Amino acid sequence: MKLEGKVALITGAGSGLGRQSSQLFAGEGAKIAVVDIDADRAEQTAKLVEQQGGDAIAITADVADKSAITAAVDQTVEHYGKLDIAWANAGVVSRGGVPSVAGGEQVDFEDLTEEDWNNVLGVNLSGVIFTAQAAVPALKRNGGGTIIATSSAASFVAYHQIALYSATKAGVNGLVRGLSLDLGPYGIRVNGIAPVHGMSPNFLMPAGSPVVGQSYEEVAGPWDPYVSPIPLKRNRPPSLVDNAKIALFLASDDSAYMSGQVIGSADGGTLSRVGMWFPEDLDQKNPNA
């Protein structure tokens, strides 16, 4: 097993990619600290891990609160005796979301508030920084380890109505590169994944919504690879596990000589294109015409 004897802390693990990865990592031998702002979701994930024969604890923490995520790391080390893997996975989309995907209301950039910015910045970038800061002392004591950050395809290409989100994820990419240089001498590798497809609809749903457990593409209905915008044709839609397996690679010794990288996961070839097109791109009217 790839993570035999390892202890992994995963934030945002109450649903979506975090839940899927908790189960995948546990299946590869890791003990899991399931961290989420939603206590019930964290408990549910921990129970799923235990039901498959794994070992997990549920911890409630808001990653935007440095003291809370520090306490979560401390609790993990106290319970398991060490920390090998810290995955800063928690994230939120900026208000307005991606209307064409979520069916939500469009919010113009100039109408976004300081609170909107502070919210997405606090979780998506400060939360990654705080998680890493909390984890580093434990990883140093352990003689090294791995930090993973969840970035996004939105750090590479443009999506509608989420400029604030994109800015935070681009910041994550820079953080990964910088930390890899600073922490490498301590045997700590720092990498990230930037999912393109195969992510959970829960990301764009209101807090407390039922956990879907599938990707956008899986819940969209029958899969037609010839209609899909993904250049790489497959006979099934991309799934959460497609992204989770890239994180598993980065967490394991399979990537022992890799640091400072952000991998576009489950991209299916989409990032090989100049842009990612949405229906409204083809039907926009020139406001100055």
C-alpha distance (Angstrom), angle and dihedral (degrees) to the residues before:
residue distance angle dihedral
M1 . . .
K2 3.80 . .
L3 3.82 98.0 .
E4 3.80 102.0 32.6
G5 3.81 110.1 159.8
K6 3.81 94.3 4.2
V7 3.81 126.8 130.5
A8 3.80 115.7 -143.8
L9 3.79 128.9 -170.7
I10 3.81 113.7 -159.8
T11 3.80 122.5 -173.9
G12 3.79 121.3 -152.6
A13 3.79 86.1 28.1
G14 3.78 96.7 140.9
S15 3.80 93.7 88.5
G16 3.78 145.3 -3.4
L17 3.77 119.8 14.7
G18 3.80 92.5 -5.7
R19 3.80 93.0 57.1
Q20 3.80 93.5 43.9
S21 3.79 91.1 48.8
S22 3.80 93.3 47.3
Q23 3.79 88.2 58.5
L24 3.80 93.4 43.2
F25 3.82 94.2 48.1
A26 3.81 91.2 46.4
G27 3.79 89.5 51.3
E28 3.80 87.2 55.7
G29 3.80 91.7 55.0
A30 3.81 104.4 -91.1
K31 3.79 126.1 135.2
I32 3.81 108.0 -131.0
A33 3.78 133.2 -141.8
V34 3.80 101.9 -160.9
V35 3.81 107.5 -154.0
D36 3.78 122.6 -173.1
I37 3.80 139.0 146.3
D38 3.82 88.0 -127.5
A39 3.82 108.0 71.8
D40 3.81 94.7 -162.4
R41 3.79 92.9 52.1
A42 3.80 91.3 48.2
E43 3.80 90.7 51.9
Q44 3.80 91.3 48.1
T45 3.81 91.8 52.9
A46 3.80 92.0 47.7
K47 3.80 89.8 51.4
L48 3.80 91.4 50.3
V49 3.80 89.6 53.1
E50 3.80 91.3 48.7
Q51 3.80 91.9 47.7
Q52 3.81 89.5 59.1
G53 3.81 90.0 51.1
G54 3.80 98.3 -95.4
D55 3.78 133.8 127.9
A56 3.82 119.7 -116.2
I57 3.79 142.4 153.7
A58 3.80 125.4 -157.6
I59 3.81 118.7 -133.1
T60 3.79 125.8 -176.9
A61 3.81 114.1 -143.5
D62 3.79 141.1 144.2
V63 3.80 105.9 -134.2
A64 3.81 90.2 -152.4
D65 3.81 87.2 66.3
K66 3.80 107.4 75.8
S67 3.80 94.0 -160.4
A68 3.81 91.0 51.4
I69 3.79 96.5 52.0
T70 3.80 90.7 42.4
A71 3.80 88.5 54.6
A72 3.82 89.1 48.9
V73 3.80 91.5 55.1
D74 3.80 90.9 45.8
Q75 3.80 90.6 50.8
T76 3.80 90.5 50.2
V77 3.81 93.0 51.6
E78 3.80 91.6 44.6
H79 3.80 91.2 51.6
Y80 3.81 100.1 40.8
G81 3.80 101.5 23.4
K82 3.81 96.5 -122.7
L83 3.80 147.1 21.0
D84 3.81 125.4 -126.2
I85 3.81 104.4 164.4
A86 3.80 129.8 33.4
W87 3.78 115.2 -174.7
A88 3.81 116.1 -171.1
N89 3.79 96.1 -158.7
A90 3.82 104.2 144.3
G91 3.79 115.2 113.2
V92 3.79 144.2 157.2
V93 3.78 131.9 -156.7
S94 3.79 119.9 -122.8
R95 3.81 117.3 -103.3
G96 3.80 111.2 -77.1
G97 3.77 92.6 37.0
V98 3.77 116.9 -162.3
P99 3.83 100.6 -42.5
S100 3.80 95.4 -164.1
V101 3.82 90.1 56.1
A102 3.78 102.7 33.3
G103 3.78 99.6 34.8
G104 3.79 87.0 -129.0
E105 3.77 132.6 145.1
Q106 3.78 117.5 -83.1
V107 3.80 115.4 -118.2
D108 3.79 116.2 -162.0
F109 3.78 115.6 -128.1
E110 3.81 93.6 -118.3
D111 3.81 90.6 54.6
L112 3.79 94.6 57.4
T113 3.78 110.6 109.1
E114 3.77 134.6 -136.9
E115 3.80 86.8 -107.5
D116 3.82 89.8 55.2
W117 3.79 90.2 53.9
N118 3.77 95.3 44.5
N119 3.81 90.8 50.5
V120 3.80 96.9 53.2
L121 3.81 92.6 38.2
G122 3.80 91.8 49.2
V123 3.79 95.7 54.2
N124 3.80 103.4 30.2
L125 3.79 102.1 41.9
S126 3.80 110.6 7.9
G127 3.80 87.7 44.1
V128 3.80 90.8 56.3
I129 3.80 91.4 47.1
F130 3.81 92.8 47.9
T131 3.81 92.4 47.2
A132 3.79 91.3 50.7
Q133 3.80 92.8 45.7
A134 3.79 91.0 51.1
A135 3.81 92.8 46.9
V136 3.80 100.5 45.4
P137 3.84 98.2 75.7
A138 3.81 90.7 51.4
L139 3.81 91.8 46.0
K140 3.80 91.0 49.2
R141 3.80 91.1 51.3
N142 3.78 87.2 49.8
G143 3.79 91.5 55.6
G144 3.80 92.9 -110.7
G145 3.76 140.8 -33.3
T146 3.76 143.8 166.8
I147 3.79 136.3 -69.1
I148 3.79 118.2 -165.5
A149 3.80 125.2 -172.2
T150 3.79 126.8 -164.8
S151 3.78 109.3 -132.6
S152 3.80 123.8 165.0
A153 3.77 144.1 -124.2
A154 3.81 82.8 -110.3
S155 3.80 86.9 75.1
F156 3.81 88.6 64.1
V157 3.82 105.8 32.9
A158 3.80 135.9 22.4
Y159 3.80 125.0 -93.8
H160 3.78 125.3 -175.4
Q161 3.81 121.0 -91.3
I162 3.81 99.2 -7.0
A163 3.80 103.7 94.4
L164 3.81 91.7 133.8
Y165 3.79 91.2 51.5
S166 3.81 90.8 47.5
A167 3.81 90.6 51.5
T168 3.80 92.3 54.2
K169 3.79 92.8 47.7
A170 3.81 91.5 49.8
G171 3.80 85.2 53.3
V172 3.80 89.4 54.2
N173 3.80 89.8 56.0
G174 3.79 91.3 53.2
L175 3.79 90.9 46.9
V176 3.80 91.3 53.0
R177 3.79 91.6 53.7
G178 3.80 94.0 45.6
L179 3.78 96.0 46.2
S180 3.78 92.7 47.3
L181 3.80 88.2 61.7
D182 3.80 95.2 44.3
L183 3.80 97.7 43.2
G184 3.78 100.7 36.8
P185 3.83 93.4 89.2
Y186 3.82 88.1 61.0
G187 3.80 93.0 54.0
I188 3.80 92.0 -105.5
R189 3.78 116.5 138.2
V190 3.83 119.8 -157.5
N191 3.80 122.3 -162.3
G192 3.77 139.5 148.7
I193 3.76 143.3 -151.0
A194 3.78 124.1 -138.6
P195 3.81 107.2 -160.8
V196 3.79 116.9 -151.3
H197 3.80 103.7 174.2
G198 3.79 133.3 3.4
M199 3.80 98.4 58.8
S200 3.80 130.0 137.6
P201 3.82 124.5 -92.9
N202 3.81 86.5 -139.7
F203 3.78 86.7 80.4
L204 3.80 90.1 72.0
M205 3.79 97.3 34.8
P206 3.83 126.7 94.7
A207 3.79 118.0 -88.1
G208 3.78 112.5 -85.3
S209 3.81 95.3 27.5
P210 3.81 116.2 144.7
V211 3.80 112.7 -85.0
V212 3.79 108.0 -104.1
G213 3.80 98.5 -161.1
Q214 3.79 93.8 -157.8
S215 3.78 137.3 82.2
Y216 3.80 126.6 -100.2
E217 3.77 89.5 -105.2
E218 3.81 94.2 49.2
V219 3.81 93.5 53.6
A220 3.80 94.0 43.3
G221 3.80 92.7 81.7
P222 3.82 135.2 -108.7
W223 3.78 111.5 8.5
D224 3.77 117.3 -121.9
P225 3.81 109.1 -178.7
Y226 3.79 90.6 -168.0
V227 3.79 92.7 60.0
S228 3.80 95.2 41.6
P229 3.80 117.8 106.3
I230 3.80 87.9 -135.0
P231 3.83 109.2 105.5
L232 3.82 93.4 -151.3
K233 3.79 104.4 78.3
R234 3.81 116.2 -143.9
N235 3.79 131.8 168.7
R236 3.82 91.3 -123.4
P237 3.80 134.9 44.6
P238 3.81 120.4 -102.8
S239 3.80 113.1 -91.2
L240 3.79 141.1 -159.5
V241 3.79 89.9 -101.8
D242 3.81 90.7 59.6
N243 3.80 87.9 65.1
A244 3.80 93.9 37.8
K245 3.79 91.5 57.2
I246 3.80 91.6 57.2
A247 3.80 89.0 52.4
L248 3.80 88.6 48.8
F249 3.80 89.0 54.3
L250 3.81 90.3 52.2
A251 3.80 92.6 46.1
S252 3.80 94.1 49.9
D253 3.78 134.3 69.0
D254 3.80 87.9 -103.0
S255 3.81 84.6 87.4
A256 3.80 95.5 38.1
Y257 3.79 93.0 136.2
M258 3.79 97.7 42.9
S259 3.80 125.5 97.3
G260 3.79 137.3 146.7
Q261 3.81 93.5 32.9
V262 3.80 130.8 129.5
I263 3.79 110.9 -161.4
G264 3.80 122.8 -155.8
S265 3.80 97.6 -131.1
A266 3.82 126.0 -158.5
D267 3.78 88.9 1.5
G268 3.79 94.4 140.8
G269 3.78 89.9 -154.7
T270 3.80 94.5 -55.9
L271 3.80 93.2 122.7
S272 3.78 89.4 57.7
R273 3.79 86.5 73.9
V274 3.78 127.0 86.3
G275 3.78 91.5 -120.4
M276 3.79 144.2 -2.7
W277 3.79 108.2 -115.9
F278 3.78 127.3 -148.1
P279 3.82 126.2 -168.7
E280 3.81 92.7 -104.3
D281 3.80 90.2 57.8
L282 3.77 87.5 67.1
D283 3.80 94.4 46.9
Q284 3.79 105.0 41.5
K285 3.75 119.2 131.6
N286 3.76 121.5 -144.8
P287 3.83 104.9 -111.0
N288 3.79 89.1 -152.9
A289 3.78 95.5 51.9
